[in-house]
Amino acid sequence: MKRTYAQVVKQIETLKQEADKLRRQEIDGVVSRIREAIEHYGLTAEDLGLAPKAARGAKAAAKPAAKTRRKSAKAGPAGARVVKFRDEAGRTWGGIGKRPQWLRDALAAGKTLQDFAVK
């Protein structure tokens, strides 16, 4: 027996109601676990970043601005990169990122990475 449009719409509405009920139950469980963790660790609204903007601004003013980018510990001074592969023409590659065209061409011609490894 084929279902009618009205039957499908009714089924969709029933499923939406069931989904909303399940979502509310899941949210209640999550909120309960969050409250337990807050109580267990003695967290405040400020700890969670939920303090009023004035309070957050005062705390932020007391702290120096955090750096948004960090330099790699391996990078060393600006421009100094570790060379891991070199060809006879002096072209180099550090082994990070896409392989340069000269190296791809050499590998396609039968060479191996070990042939270019800097020792």
DSSP file (Angstrom, degrees, kcal/mol; ACC not computed):
  #  RESIDUE AA STRUCTURE BP1 BP2  ACC     N-H-->O    O-->H-N    N-H-->O    O-->H-N    TCO  KAPPA ALPHA  PHI   PSI    X-CA   Y-CA   Z-CA
    1    1 A M              0   0    0      0, 0.0     2,-0.2     0, 0.0     0, 0.0   0.000 360.0 360.0 360.0 130.0    0.0    0.0    0.0
    2    2 A K        -     0   0    0      1,-0.1     2,-0.3     0, 0.0     0, 0.0  -0.486 360.0-126.3 -77.4 145.3    1.4    3.4   -1.0
    3    3 A R        -     0   0    0     -2,-0.2     2,-0.2     1,-0.1    -1,-0.1  -0.633  22.3-128.5 -88.5 152.1    1.6    6.1    1.6
    4    4 A T     >  -     0   0    0     -2,-0.3     4,-2.0     1,-0.1     5,-0.2  -0.510  23.4-108.1 -93.5 166.4    0.1    9.5    1.0
    5    5 A Y  H  > S+     0   0    0      1,-0.2     4,-2.6     2,-0.2     5,-0.2   0.915 120.4  54.3 -57.6 -44.6    1.7   12.8    1.3
    6    6 A A  H  > S+     0   0    0      1,-0.2     4,-2.2     2,-0.2    -1,-0.2   0.867 106.9  51.2 -60.6 -37.8   -0.3   13.6    4.4
    7    7 A Q  H  > S+     0   0    0      2,-0.2     4,-2.3     1,-0.2    -1,-0.2   0.903 110.6  48.1 -67.7 -40.1    0.9   10.3    6.0
    8    8 A V  H  X S+     0   0    0     -4,-2.0     4,-2.6     2,-0.2    -2,-0.2   0.917 111.3  50.3 -66.1 -42.8    4.5   11.2    5.3
    9    9 A V  H  X S+     0   0    0     -4,-2.6     4,-2.3     1,-0.2    -2,-0.2   0.910 111.2  49.1 -61.3 -42.0    4.1   14.7    6.7
   10   10 A K  H  X S+     0   0    0     -4,-2.2     4,-2.2     2,-0.2    -1,-0.2   0.898 111.1  49.8 -63.8 -40.8    2.5   13.3    9.8
   11   11 A Q  H  X S+     0   0    0     -4,-2.3     4,-2.6     2,-0.2    -2,-0.2   0.901 109.5  51.7 -65.0 -40.8    5.4   10.8   10.2
   12   12 A I  H  X S+     0   0    0     -4,-2.6     4,-2.5     1,-0.2    -2,-0.2   0.927 109.9  49.1 -60.9 -44.8    7.9   13.6    9.7
   13   13 A E  H  X S+     0   0    0     -4,-2.3     4,-2.2     2,-0.2    -2,-0.2   0.900 111.1  49.8 -62.5 -41.2    6.2   15.7   12.5
   14   14 A T  H  X S+     0   0    0     -4,-2.2     4,-2.3     1,-0.2    -1,-0.2   0.914 111.7  48.3 -63.4 -43.3    6.2   12.6   14.8
   15   15 A L  H  X S+     0   0    0     -4,-2.6     4,-2.7     2,-0.2    -2,-0.2   0.873 109.3  53.4 -65.9 -37.0    9.9   12.1   14.2
   16   16 A K  H  X S+     0   0    0     -4,-2.5     4,-2.6     2,-0.2    -2,-0.2   0.921 109.9  47.9 -62.3 -43.6   10.6   15.8   14.8
   17   17 A Q  H  X S+     0   0    0     -4,-2.2     4,-2.1     2,-0.2    -2,-0.2   0.915 112.8  48.3 -63.5 -42.6    8.9   15.6   18.1
   18   18 A E  H  X S+     0   0    0     -4,-2.3     4,-2.4     2,-0.2    -2,-0.2   0.901 111.7  50.1 -64.0 -41.1   10.8   12.4   19.0
   19   19 A A  H  X S+     0   0    0     -4,-2.7     4,-2.5     2,-0.2    -2,-0.2   0.908 109.9  50.5 -64.3 -42.4   14.1   14.0   18.0
   20   20 A D  H  X S+     0   0    0     -4,-2.6     4,-2.4     2,-0.2    -1,-0.2   0.903 110.6  49.8 -62.0 -41.0   13.4   17.1   20.1
   21   21 A K  H  X S+     0   0    0     -4,-2.1     4,-2.0     2,-0.2    -2,-0.2   0.926 112.6  46.4 -64.1 -45.4   12.6   14.9   23.1
   22   22 A L  H  X S+     0   0    0     -4,-2.4     4,-2.4     2,-0.2    -2,-0.2   0.886 111.3  52.5 -64.6 -39.2   15.8   12.9   22.7
   23   23 A R  H  X S+     0   0    0     -4,-2.5     4,-2.8     1,-0.2    -2,-0.2   0.922 108.2  50.4 -62.9 -44.8   17.8   16.1   22.2
   24   24 A R  H  X S+     0   0    0     -4,-2.4     4,-2.4     1,-0.2    -1,-0.2   0.901 110.6  50.1 -60.0 -41.1   16.4   17.6   25.4
   25   25 A Q  H  X S+     0   0    0     -4,-2.0     4,-1.9     2,-0.2    -2,-0.2   0.920 111.9  47.3 -64.0 -43.7   17.3   14.4   27.3
   26   26 A E  H  X S+     0   0    0     -4,-2.4     4,-2.4     1,-0.2    -2,-0.2   0.915 111.7  50.4 -64.1 -42.8   20.9   14.4   26.0
   27   27 A I  H  X S+     0   0    0     -4,-2.8     4,-3.1     1,-0.2     5,-0.3   0.911 107.3  54.2 -61.8 -42.5   21.3   18.1   26.8
   28   28 A D  H  X S+     0   0    0     -4,-2.4     4,-2.1     1,-0.2    -1,-0.2   0.905 109.9  47.9 -58.4 -41.7   20.0   17.4   30.4
   29   29 A G  H  X S+     0   0    0     -4,-1.9     4,-2.2     2,-0.2    -1,-0.2   0.907 112.8  47.5 -65.3 -42.3   22.7   14.8   30.7
   30   30 A V  H  X S+     0   0    0     -4,-2.4     4,-2.5     2,-0.2    -2,-0.2   0.933 112.4  49.0 -64.7 -46.1   25.5   17.0   29.4
   31   31 A V  H  X S+     0   0    0     -4,-3.1     4,-2.7     1,-0.2    -1,-0.2   0.897 109.9  52.7 -61.2 -40.3   24.4   19.9   31.6
   32   32 A S  H  X S+     0   0    0     -4,-2.1     4,-2.1    -5,-0.3    -1,-0.2   0.923 110.7  46.4 -61.3 -45.2   24.4   17.6   34.6
   33   33 A R  H  X S+     0   0    0     -4,-2.2     4,-2.1     2,-0.2    -2,-0.2   0.876 112.4  51.0 -66.5 -37.0   27.9   16.4   33.9
   34   34 A I  H  X S+     0   0    0     -4,-2.5     4,-2.6     2,-0.2    -2,-0.2   0.927 109.5  49.9 -65.7 -44.1   29.1   19.9   33.3
   35   35 A R  H  X S+     0   0    0     -4,-2.7     4,-2.5     1,-0.2     5,-0.2   0.906 109.8  51.4 -61.3 -41.4   27.6   21.1   36.6
   36   36 A E  H  X S+     0   0    0     -4,-2.1     4,-2.9     1,-0.2    -1,-0.2   0.922 111.4  47.3 -60.7 -43.9   29.3   18.1   38.4
   37   37 A A  H  X S+     0   0    0     -4,-2.1     4,-2.5     2,-0.2     6,-0.3   0.901 111.2  50.9 -66.1 -40.5   32.7   19.1   36.9
   38   38 A I  H  X>S+     0   0    0     -4,-2.6     5,-1.8     1,-0.2     4,-1.0   0.928 114.8  43.3 -61.6 -45.1   32.2   22.8   37.8
   39   39 A E  H  <5S+     0   0    0     -4,-2.5     3,-0.3    -5,-0.2    -2,-0.2   0.919 113.5  51.5 -67.0 -43.7   31.4   21.8   41.4
   40   40 A H  H  <5S+     0   0    0     -4,-2.9    -2,-0.2     1,-0.2    -1,-0.2   0.904 120.1  33.6 -60.9 -43.7   34.2   19.3   41.6
   41   41 A Y  H  <5S-     0   0    0     -4,-2.5    -1,-0.2    -5,-0.2    -2,-0.2   0.478 104.8-124.1 -94.3  -3.3   36.9   21.7   40.4
   42   42 A G  T  <5 +     0   0    0     -4,-1.0    -3,-0.2    -3,-0.3    -4,-0.1   0.872  45.3 178.8  64.7  37.3   35.4   24.8   42.0
   43   43 A L      < -     0   0    0     -5,-1.8     2,-0.2    -6,-0.3    -1,-0.2  -0.388  14.2-151.0 -74.5 149.8   35.3   26.6   38.6
   44   44 A T     >  -     0   0    0     -2,-0.1     4,-1.6     1,-0.1     6,-0.2  -0.688  31.7-104.5-112.3 169.3   33.9   30.1   38.3
   45   45 A A  T  4>S+     0   0    0     -2,-0.2     5,-3.7     1,-0.2     6,-0.7   0.861 124.2  54.6 -60.1 -35.0   32.2   31.9   35.4
   46   46 A E  T >45S+     0   0    0      4,-0.3     3,-1.2     3,-0.2    -1,-0.2   0.897 103.9  54.0 -66.0 -40.3   35.5   33.8   34.9
   47   47 A D  T 345S+     0   0    0      1,-0.3    -1,-0.2     2,-0.1    -2,-0.2   0.856 111.5  46.0 -59.9 -34.6   37.4   30.4   34.7
   48   48 A L  T 3<5S-     0   0    0     -4,-1.6    -1,-0.3     1,-0.0    -2,-0.2   0.426 118.0-111.5 -89.8   0.5   35.0   29.4   31.9
   49   49 A G  T < 5S+     0   0    0     -3,-1.2    -3,-0.2    -4,-0.3    -2,-0.1   0.757  89.2 114.0  75.9  24.1   35.2   32.7   30.1
   50   50 A L      < +     0   0    0     -5,-3.7    -4,-0.3    -6,-0.2    -5,-0.1   0.306  37.8 119.5-110.1   7.5   31.6   33.5   31.0
   51   51 A A  S    S-     0   0    0     -6,-0.7     5,-0.1     1,-0.1    -7,-0.0  -0.311  78.9 -83.0 -69.1 156.3   32.2   36.5   33.3
   52   52 A P    >>  -     0   0    0      0, 0.0     4,-2.2     0, 0.0     3,-0.5  -0.216  44.2-108.5 -56.4 153.4   30.7   39.8   32.3
   53   53 A K  H 3> S+     0   0    0      1,-0.2     4,-2.6     2,-0.2     5,-0.2   0.833 117.6  57.2 -57.7 -36.0   32.8   41.7   29.7
   54   54 A A  H 3> S+     0   0    0      2,-0.2     4,-1.9     1,-0.2    -1,-0.2   0.909 109.1  45.5 -62.5 -42.2   33.9   44.3   32.3
   55   55 A A  H <> S+     0   0    0     -3,-0.5     4,-1.9     2,-0.2    -2,-0.2   0.898 113.9  48.6 -69.0 -40.1   35.4   41.6   34.5
   56   56 A R  H  X S+     0   0    0     -4,-2.2     4,-2.7     1,-0.2    -2,-0.2   0.891 109.6  53.3 -65.7 -38.3   37.1   39.9   31.6
   57   57 A G  H  X S+     0   0    0     -4,-2.6     4,-2.2    -5,-0.2    -2,-0.2   0.892 108.0  49.8 -64.6 -39.8   38.5   43.2   30.4
   58   58 A A  H  X S+     0   0    0     -4,-1.9     4,-1.2     2,-0.2    -1,-0.2   0.905 113.7  45.5 -65.7 -41.2   40.0   44.0   33.8
   59   59 A K  H  X S+     0   0    0     -4,-1.9     4,-1.1     1,-0.2     3,-0.2   0.906 112.7  50.6 -68.5 -41.0   41.6   40.5   34.0
   60   60 A A  H  < S+     0   0    0     -4,-2.7     3,-0.3     1,-0.2    -2,-0.2   0.865 107.1  54.5 -65.2 -35.5   42.9   40.8   30.4
   61   61 A A  H  < S+     0   0    0     -4,-2.2    -1,-0.2     1,-0.2    -2,-0.2   0.818 105.1  54.3 -67.6 -29.6   44.4   44.2   31.2
   62   62 A A  H  < S+     0   0    0     -4,-1.2    -1,-0.2    -3,-0.2    -2,-0.2   0.765 104.0  64.5 -75.4 -25.3   46.3   42.7   34.0
   63   63 A K  S  < S-     0   0    0     -4,-1.1     2,-0.1    -3,-0.3     3,-0.1  -0.757  90.4-113.0 -99.5 143.7   47.9   40.1   31.8
   64   64 A P        -     0   0    0      0, 0.0    -2,-0.1     0, 0.0     2,-0.1  -0.431  48.4 -88.2 -68.5 151.8   50.3   40.7   29.0
   65   65 A A        -     0   0    0      1,-0.1     2,-0.2    -2,-0.1     3,-0.0  -0.354  44.4-121.0 -63.0 136.3   48.8   39.9   25.6
   66   66 A A        -     0   0    0      1,-0.1     2,-0.2    -3,-0.1    -1,-0.1  -0.524  26.0-110.8 -77.8 144.6   49.5   36.3   24.5
   67   67 A K        -     0   0    0     -2,-0.2    -1,-0.1     1,-0.1     3,-0.1  -0.549  20.4-155.9 -73.8 139.6   51.4   35.6   21.4
   68   68 A T  S    S+     0   0    0     -2,-0.2     2,-0.4     1,-0.1    -1,-0.1   0.744  75.6  43.7 -89.7 -24.0   49.2   34.2   18.6
   69   69 A R        -     0   0    0      2,-0.0     2,-0.4     0, 0.0    -1,-0.1  -0.957  67.6-157.7-124.7 141.6   52.0   32.5   16.7
   70   70 A R        -     0   0    0     -2,-0.4     2,-0.3    -3,-0.1     3,-0.0  -0.923  18.2-125.6-116.1 142.1   54.9   30.5   18.0
   71   71 A K        -     0   0    0     -2,-0.4     2,-0.1     1,-0.1     5,-0.0  -0.612  35.5-103.1 -81.8 145.3   58.1   29.8   16.2
   72   72 A S    >>  -     0   0    0     -2,-0.3     4,-0.7     1,-0.1     3,-0.7  -0.438  20.1-134.5 -65.6 137.9   59.1   26.2   15.7
   73   73 A A  T 34 S+     0   0    0      1,-0.2     3,-0.2     2,-0.2    -1,-0.1   0.788 106.7  50.9 -64.3 -26.4   61.8   25.2   18.1
   74   74 A K  T 34 S+     0   0    0      1,-0.2    -1,-0.2     2,-0.1     8,-0.1   0.679  92.9  75.7 -83.2 -19.2   63.6   23.5   15.2
   75   75 A A  T <4 S-     0   0    0     -3,-0.7    -1,-0.2     1,-0.2    -2,-0.2   0.848  73.3-173.9 -68.1 -35.6   63.5   26.5   12.9
   76   76 A G     <  +     0   0    0     -4,-0.7    -1,-0.2    -3,-0.2     3,-0.1  -0.388  50.8   2.6  73.2-156.0   66.2   28.5   14.6
   77   77 A P  S >  S-     0   0    0      0, 0.0     3,-2.2     0, 0.0     0, 0.0  -0.162 100.8 -74.3 -61.6 158.3   66.9   32.0   13.4
   78   78 A A  T 3  S+     0   0    0      1,-0.3     3,-0.1     3,-0.0    -2,-0.0  -0.275 120.2  12.2 -56.1 132.0   64.7   33.5   10.7
   79   79 A G  T 3  S+     0   0    0      1,-0.2     2,-0.8    -3,-0.1    -1,-0.3   0.193  94.9 119.8  87.8 -16.9   65.6   32.0    7.3
   80   80 A A    <   +     0   0    0     -3,-2.2     2,-0.4    -5,-0.1    -1,-0.2  -0.733  37.5 169.3 -86.7 112.9   67.7   29.2    8.8
   81   81 A R        -     0   0    0     -2,-0.8     2,-0.4    -3,-0.1    -6,-0.1  -0.913  38.9-108.0-122.5 149.6   66.2   25.9    7.8
   82   82 A V        -     0   0    0     -2,-0.4     2,-0.6    -8,-0.1    -8,-0.0  -0.635  30.0-143.9 -77.6 127.7   67.6   22.4    8.1
   83   83 A V        +     0   0    0     -2,-0.4    11,-0.2     1,-0.2     3,-0.1  -0.835  28.4 165.5 -95.0 122.9   68.7   21.1    4.7
   84   84 A K        +     0   0    0      9,-1.6    34,-2.7    -2,-0.6     2,-0.4   0.652  65.2  37.0-107.7 -23.6   68.0   17.3    4.4
   85   85 A F  E     +AB  93 117A   0      8,-2.1     8,-2.0    32,-0.3     2,-0.3  -0.995  60.5 170.5-136.4 139.2   68.3   16.9    0.6
   86   86 A R  E     -A   92   0A   0     30,-2.6     6,-0.2    -2,-0.4     2,-0.2  -0.998  15.9-150.5-146.4 141.8   70.7   18.5   -1.9
   87   87 A D    >   -     0   0    0      4,-2.0     3,-1.8    -2,-0.3    29,-0.0  -0.522  40.0 -94.3-103.9 179.2   71.5   17.8   -5.6
   88   88 A E  T 3  S+     0   0    0      1,-0.3    -1,-0.0    -2,-0.2    28,-0.0   0.776 123.6  59.2 -63.7 -26.5   74.7   18.4   -7.6
   89   89 A A  T 3  S-     0   0    0      2,-0.1    -1,-0.3     1,-0.0    -3,-0.0   0.496 119.6-108.8 -81.9  -2.3   73.4   21.8   -8.7
   90   90 A G    <   +     0   0    0     -3,-1.8     2,-0.2     1,-0.3    -2,-0.1   0.479  68.5 147.0  90.4   2.2   73.1   23.0   -5.1
   91   91 A R        -     0   0    0      1,-0.0    -4,-2.0    11,-0.0    -1,-0.3  -0.521  29.8-162.8 -72.6 140.4   69.3   22.9   -5.0
   92   92 A T  E     -A   86   0A   0     -6,-0.2     2,-0.3    -2,-0.2    -6,-0.2  -0.818  20.9-170.1-127.5 162.6   68.0   22.0   -1.5
   93   93 A W  E     -A   85   0A   0     -8,-2.0    -8,-2.1    -2,-0.3    -9,-1.6  -0.966  17.9-148.5-149.9 136.9   64.9   20.8    0.3
   94   94 A G        -     0   0    0     -2,-0.3     3,-0.1     2,-0.3   -12,-0.1   0.488  46.7-110.6 -85.6  -4.6   64.3   20.5    4.0
   95   95 A G  S    S+     0   0    0      1,-0.3     2,-0.4     3,-0.1     4,-0.1   0.507  84.5 109.7  89.0   3.9   61.9   17.5    3.8
   96   96 A I  S    S+     0   0    0      2,-0.1    -1,-0.3     0, 0.0    -2,-0.3  -0.934  70.1   0.5-116.4 137.0   58.9   19.5    4.8
   97   97 A G  S    S-     0   0    0     -2,-0.4     2,-0.1    -3,-0.1    -2,-0.0  -0.353 110.8 -10.1  87.0-169.4   56.0   20.3    2.4
   98   98 A K  S    S-     0   0    0      1,-0.1    -2,-0.1    -2,-0.1    -3,-0.1  -0.369  77.7-107.2 -66.2 138.7   55.6   19.4   -1.2
   99   99 A R        -     0   0    0      1,-0.1    -1,-0.1    -2,-0.1    -6,-0.0  -0.433  40.2-109.7 -64.9 137.4   58.7   18.0   -2.9
  100  100 A P    >>  -     0   0    0      0, 0.0     4,-2.2     0, 0.0     3,-0.5  -0.281  25.3-111.2 -68.1 157.9   60.3   20.5   -5.3
  101  101 A Q  H 3> S+     0   0    0      1,-0.2     4,-2.7     2,-0.2     5,-0.2   0.865 115.3  57.5 -59.2 -39.9   60.1   19.8   -9.0
  102  102 A W  H 3> S+     0   0    0      1,-0.2     4,-1.7     2,-0.2    -1,-0.2   0.873 110.3  44.8 -60.4 -36.2   63.8   19.1   -9.4
  103  103 A L  H <> S+     0   0    0     -3,-0.5     4,-2.5     2,-0.2    -1,-0.2   0.892 111.8  51.1 -75.6 -39.9   63.5   16.3   -6.8
  104  104 A R  H  X S+     0   0    0     -4,-2.2     4,-2.2     1,-0.2    -2,-0.2   0.909 110.8  49.7 -62.2 -40.9   60.3   14.9   -8.3
  105  105 A D  H  X S+     0   0    0     -4,-2.7     4,-1.3     2,-0.2    -1,-0.2   0.917 111.4  48.3 -63.4 -43.2   62.0   14.8  -11.7
  106  106 A A  H  <>S+     0   0    0     -4,-1.7     5,-2.2    -5,-0.2    -2,-0.2   0.892 111.5  49.5 -65.6 -39.8   65.1   13.0  -10.4
  107  107 A L  H ><5S+     0   0    0     -4,-2.5     3,-1.4     1,-0.2    -1,-0.2   0.884 109.2  52.4 -66.2 -37.9   62.9   10.4   -8.5
  108  108 A A  H 3<5S+     0   0    0     -4,-2.2    -1,-0.2     1,-0.3    -2,-0.2   0.796 104.3  58.1 -66.7 -26.8   60.9    9.8  -11.7
  109  109 A A  T 3<5S-     0   0    0     -4,-1.3    -1,-0.3    -5,-0.2    -2,-0.2   0.430 131.3 -90.6 -84.2   1.2   64.2    9.2  -13.5
  110  110 A G  T < 5S+     0   0    0     -3,-1.4    -3,-0.2     1,-0.3    -2,-0.1   0.373  83.7 130.0 110.8  -5.0   65.1    6.4  -11.1
  111  111 A K      < -     0   0    0     -5,-2.2    -1,-0.3    -8,-0.1     2,-0.3  -0.298  46.7-136.2 -74.4 166.9   67.0    8.1   -8.3
  112  112 A T    >   -     0   0    0      1,-0.1     3,-1.0    -2,-0.0     4,-0.5  -0.815  23.1-110.9-119.3 163.6   66.2    7.6   -4.7
  113  113 A L  G >> S+     0   0    0     -2,-0.3     3,-1.6     1,-0.3     4,-0.7   0.858 117.2  63.4 -59.9 -34.6   65.8   10.0   -1.8
  114  114 A Q  G 34 S+     0   0    0      1,-0.3     3,-0.5     2,-0.2    -1,-0.3   0.801  91.8  65.1 -61.9 -27.6   69.0    8.5   -0.3
  115  115 A D  G <4 S+     0   0    0     -3,-1.0    -1,-0.3     1,-0.2    -2,-0.2   0.768 111.3  35.7 -63.9 -24.1   70.9    9.7   -3.3
  116  116 A F  T <4 S+     0   0    0     -3,-1.6   -30,-2.6    -4,-0.5    -1,-0.2   0.434  86.5 126.8-109.6  -2.8   70.2   13.3   -2.3
  117  117 A A  B  <  -B   85   0A   0     -4,-0.7     2,-0.5    -3,-0.5   -32,-0.3  -0.328  59.5-128.6 -62.8 133.9   70.3   12.9    1.5
  118  118 A V              0   0    0    -34,-2.7    -1,-0.1     1,-0.1    -2,-0.1  -0.717 360.0 360.0 -82.6 129.1   72.7   15.4    3.2
  119  119 A K              0   0    0     -2,-0.5    -1,-0.1     0, 0.0    -2,-0.1   0.436 360.0 360.0 -99.7 360.0   75.1   13.5    5.5
